[in-house]
Amino acid sequence: MTQGVSSVPALTLDGVGRSFGGLRAVNDVNLKVTAGSTHVVIGPNGAGKTTLFALISGELALSSGTISLFGNDISKWSATRRALAGIGRTYQITNVLGGLTVEQNILLALRGKQKIKYSMFGSAKPTSTEAARLEELLTRCNIHEFRYTKASAMSYGQQRQLELAIALACDPSVLLLDEPAAGLSPAERGPMADIVRQLPDELTVLLIEHDMELALGLADRVTCLHFGEVLAEGTPDEIRRNEKVQAVYFGASEHHA
């Protein structure tokens, strides 16, 4: 993904921290994510990656620091307000409506920002605008053949692709992807990585990935977290050569979530 032209960072984290009792899960994190870039956050289990995402999306409140979206301080905004402002998110655990078809899942997401968001209970037929967007998302996420399949009947990898389509349906300007390849087979990981690479150039992507090689293959820039703090940041090549990062990953099996 190519970098955007905006000189204002899409996301700015300044001294961000979160404590749970005596545990400092995220500590004094400073981060700038360039608009239109793919910025990857890596780190072993327990590094604080998912907690950091929850702070950015508003699901957790900050204990310290500030978060800005395209220069606007969103530190005290609710998760709903942040979503409406353009922050989208996927999760480690797939979050789709298994009893609905692929089309119905995406249609609900498309209507999420509209006044007709509850009209699905009256008519499930998409408008011409919605139909065009549905086609685009089904094709982009490589799930067109499953359009009328119930989500519960899809493989885990296919459900992950559907979840990405749902997130994109909300038209985010910043998309948080929490380990999109987690739990996928080697045969499924490549196609998912290709989908991420082919996301629109103007979309800013902040992605968590435990698999460092996969992460470095997707990233414009990389931040490595360790015990809730920034251990290193740089280009993929710089991170590959970083001795501290190598040491953390060499001993990653000793860390627990």
C-alpha positions in Angstrom: 0.0 0.0 0.0 1.4 3.4 -0.9 1.5 6.3 1.5 -1.1 9.0 1.3 -0.4 12.7 0.6 -1.7 14.1 3.9 1.0 15.7 6.0 -1.1 15.1 9.1 -0.7 11.7 10.7 -3.8 9.5 10.5 -3.2 8.5 14.1 -1.0 10.0 16.8 -0.4 8.4 20.2 1.3 10.5 22.8 2.4 9.0 26.1 -0.4 6.4 25.9 -0.8 4.1 28.9 -3.2 1.7 30.5 -3.0 0.1 33.9 -5.0 -2.8 35.3 -4.6 -2.5 39.1 -0.8 -2.8 39.6 -0.2 -4.1 36.1 0.9 -1.6 33.5 -0.2 -3.3 30.3 0.7 -0.4 28.0 3.3 2.2 29.1 4.1 5.5 27.6 3.6 4.5 23.9 4.3 7.2 21.3 3.3 6.4 17.8 2.6 8.2 14.5 0.8 6.4 11.7 1.2 8.0 8.3 -2.0 8.5 6.4 -2.4 5.9 3.6 0.3 3.6 5.0 0.3 0.1 6.4 1.8 0.3 9.9 2.3 -3.0 11.6 2.6 -3.6 15.4 4.5 -6.8 16.3 5.6 -8.3 19.6 5.4 -11.6 21.5 2.3 -12.7 23.4 1.7 -10.4 26.3 3.4 -7.4 24.7 0.2 -5.2 24.9 -0.7 -5.2 21.3 -4.5 -6.0 21.6 -4.7 -3.7 24.7 -3.3 -0.9 22.5 -5.9 -1.5 19.9 -8.7 -1.4 22.5 -7.4 2.0 23.6 -7.3 3.4 20.0 -10.8 2.1 19.3 -12.2 3.4 22.6 -13.2 0.0 24.1 -10.8 0.8 26.9 -10.2 4.1 28.6 -6.8 5.6 28.7 -4.9 5.7 32.0 -2.6 8.3 30.6 -1.7 10.1 27.3 -3.7 11.2 24.3 -4.8 9.8 21.0 -5.5 12.0 17.9 -7.3 11.1 14.7 -6.1 13.2 11.8 -5.1 15.9 14.3 -8.3 15.8 16.4 -8.0 14.7 20.0 -10.3 11.7 20.4 -9.0 10.6 23.8 -12.3 11.0 25.6 -14.6 9.9 22.7 -16.7 6.8 23.0 -16.1 3.8 20.9 -19.2 4.5 18.9 -18.1 8.1 18.2 -14.7 6.9 17.1 -16.3 4.4 14.7 -18.5 7.0 13.2 -15.4 9.3 12.8 -13.7 6.6 10.7 -12.0 4.0 12.9 -12.8 0.4 11.9 -11.7 -2.7 13.6 -11.5 -6.5 13.3 -10.7 -8.9 16.2 -8.5 -11.9 16.9 -11.7 -13.9 17.4 -14.0 -13.9 14.3 -17.1 -11.8 15.0 -19.8 -12.5 12.4 -23.5 -13.4 12.5 -23.5 -17.1 11.8 -27.2 -17.3 11.2 -27.2 -14.7 8.4 -25.8 -15.1 4.9 -22.7 -13.4 3.8 -24.7 -10.8 1.9 -26.9 -10.1 5.0 -23.9 -9.6 7.2 -22.4 -7.1 4.9 -25.7 -5.3 4.3 -26.2 -4.8 8.0 -22.7 -3.2 8.1 -23.4 -1.0 5.1 -26.5 0.3 6.8 -24.8 0.8 10.1 -24.0 4.5 9.5 -27.4 5.3 7.8 -30.7 6.3 9.2 -32.2 3.1 7.7 -29.9 0.9 9.8 -32.9 -1.0 11.2 -34.8 -1.3 8.0 -33.4 -4.8 7.4 -36.3 -6.0 9.5 -38.7 -4.6 7.0 -36.9 -5.3 3.7 -33.7 -7.2 3.1 -33.4 -6.1 -0.5 -30.4 -3.8 -1.1 -30.8 -0.5 -2.8 -28.9 0.0 -6.1 -26.1 1.8 -4.3 -25.9 -0.9 -1.7 -25.9 -3.6 -4.4 -22.9 -2.0 -6.1 -21.0 -1.7 -2.9 -21.8 -5.3 -2.0 -20.4 -6.5 -5.3 -17.2 -4.5 -4.7 -16.7 -5.9 -1.2 -17.5 -9.5 -2.1 -15.0 -9.3 -4.9 -12.3 -7.4 -2.9 -12.4 -10.0 -0.1 -12.7 -13.0 -2.4 -16.0 -14.3 -1.0 -18.3 -13.7 -4.0 -19.1 -17.4 -4.4 -20.4 -17.5 -0.8 -22.8 -14.6 -1.2 -25.9 -16.6 -0.2 -24.1 -18.9 2.2 -24.8 -18.7 5.9 -21.7 -17.4 7.7 -21.8 -20.5 10.0 -21.3 -22.8 7.0 -18.0 -21.0 6.0 -14.5 -22.2 6.9 -12.7 -20.2 9.5 -10.5 -18.5 6.9 -13.6 -17.5 4.9 -15.2 -16.1 8.0 -12.1 -14.0 8.5 -12.4 -12.6 5.0 -16.1 -11.9 5.7 -15.2 -10.0 8.8 -12.8 -7.8 6.8 -15.6 -7.1 4.3 -17.9 -6.1 7.2 -15.2 -3.7 8.5 -14.7 -2.2 5.1 -18.4 -1.8 4.6 -18.4 0.9 7.3 -16.0 3.0 5.2 -13.3 3.5 7.7 -10.4 6.0 7.1 -8.3 4.0 9.6 -8.6 0.3 9.8 -7.3 -1.7 12.8 -6.6 -5.3 11.9 -6.0 -7.6 14.9 -4.0 -10.6 13.6 -6.1 -11.1 10.4 -4.1 -14.3 9.7 -4.4 -15.8 13.2 -5.7 -19.4 13.2 -5.4 -19.7 9.4 -3.8 -22.6 7.7 -0.6 -21.9 5.6 -2.8 -22.2 2.4 -5.2 -19.5 3.8 -2.6 -17.1 5.1 -1.3 -16.1 1.6 -4.7 -15.1 0.2 -5.5 -13.1 3.3 -2.1 -11.3 3.0 -2.9 -10.5 -0.6 -6.3 -9.1 0.3 -4.6 -6.8 2.8 -2.0 -5.7 0.3 -4.7 -4.8 -2.2 -6.7 -2.6 0.1 -7.4 1.0 -1.2 -4.3 3.2 -1.2 -6.1 6.0 0.7 -7.0 3.6 3.6 -4.7 3.8 6.6 -4.1 0.3 8.1 -2.7 -0.4 11.6 -2.2 -4.1 11.8 -1.2 -6.4 14.7 0.6 -9.6 13.7 2.4 -12.1 15.8 4.1 -13.7 12.8 7.0 -11.4 12.2 7.8 -12.5 8.6 4.2 -12.1 7.5 4.0 -8.7 9.2 7.2 -7.4 7.6 5.9 -8.5 4.2 2.9 -6.3 4.6 4.3 -3.2 6.4 5.5 0.2 5.3 6.6 0.8 8.9 6.8 -1.5 11.9 6.6 -0.9 15.7 7.7 -3.6 18.0 6.1 -3.7 21.5 7.6 -5.6 24.5 6.0 -5.6 27.9 3.8 -2.8 26.9 6.5 -0.5 25.7 8.0 0.4 22.3 11.1 -1.6 21.9 11.9 -0.5 18.3 10.4 1.2 15.3 11.6 1.4 11.7 11.2 0.1 8.2 10.8 -3.7 7.7 14.5 -4.0 6.8 15.6 -2.0 9.9 13.4 -4.2 12.1 14.8 -7.4 10.6 18.3 -6.2 11.5 17.4 -5.0 15.0 19.2 -7.1 17.6 16.7 -6.3 20.3 13.8 -7.5 18.2 15.7 -10.6 17.2 16.3 -11.3 20.9 12.7 -10.8 21.8 11.5 -13.2 19.1 14.2 -15.8 19.7 12.8 -16.1 23.3 9.1 -15.4 22.4 8.0 -18.9 23.4 8.9 -18.0 27.0 6.2 -15.3 27.1 2.6 -16.0 27.8 -0.6 -14.0 27.0 
